[in-house]
């Protein structure tokens, strides 16, 4: 469902940020 997709994207962003990945990549994930 759409709600689960939002949760997955949010989880990915929260997981990526601490890894220090390019901010551009994080923006694309949103």
C-alpha positions as a LaTeX table, in Angstrom:
\begin{tabular}{lrrr}
\hline
Residue & $x$ (\AA) & $y$ (\AA) & $z$ (\AA) \\
\hline
Unk1 & 0.00 & 0.00 & 0.00 \\
Unk2 & 1.01 & 3.66 & $-0.29$ \\
Unk3 & 1.38 & 3.96 & 3.49 \\
Unk4 & 3.85 & 1.09 & 3.59 \\
Unk5 & 5.79 & 2.69 & 0.73 \\
Unk6 & 6.05 & 5.94 & 2.72 \\
Unk7 & 7.31 & 4.01 & 5.75 \\
Unk8 & 9.90 & 2.24 & 3.62 \\
Unk9 & 11.17 & 5.48 & 2.08 \\
Unk10 & 11.29 & 7.15 & 5.50 \\
Unk11 & 13.24 & 4.18 & 6.90 \\
Unk12 & 15.69 & 4.33 & 4.00 \\
Unk13 & 16.29 & 8.07 & 4.48 \\
Unk14 & 16.80 & 7.69 & 8.23 \\
Unk15 & 19.20 & 4.80 & 7.55 \\
Unk16 & 21.14 & 6.61 & 4.80 \\
Unk17 & 21.70 & 9.93 & 6.60 \\
Unk18 & 23.93 & 8.47 & 9.39 \\
Unk19 & 26.05 & 6.78 & 6.70 \\
Unk20 & 27.00 & 10.20 & 5.33 \\
Unk21 & 25.69 & 9.56 & 1.83 \\
Unk22 & 25.40 & 12.55 & $-0.51$ \\
Unk23 & 22.49 & 14.81 & 0.43 \\
Unk24 & 21.44 & 14.75 & $-3.24$ \\
Unk25 & 20.86 & 11.00 & $-2.95$ \\
Unk26 & 18.73 & 11.51 & 0.15 \\
Unk27 & 16.64 & 14.12 & $-1.68$ \\
Unk28 & 16.03 & 11.69 & $-4.54$ \\
Unk29 & 14.88 & 9.05 & $-2.04$ \\
Unk30 & 12.16 & 11.45 & $-0.90$ \\
\hline
\end{tabular}
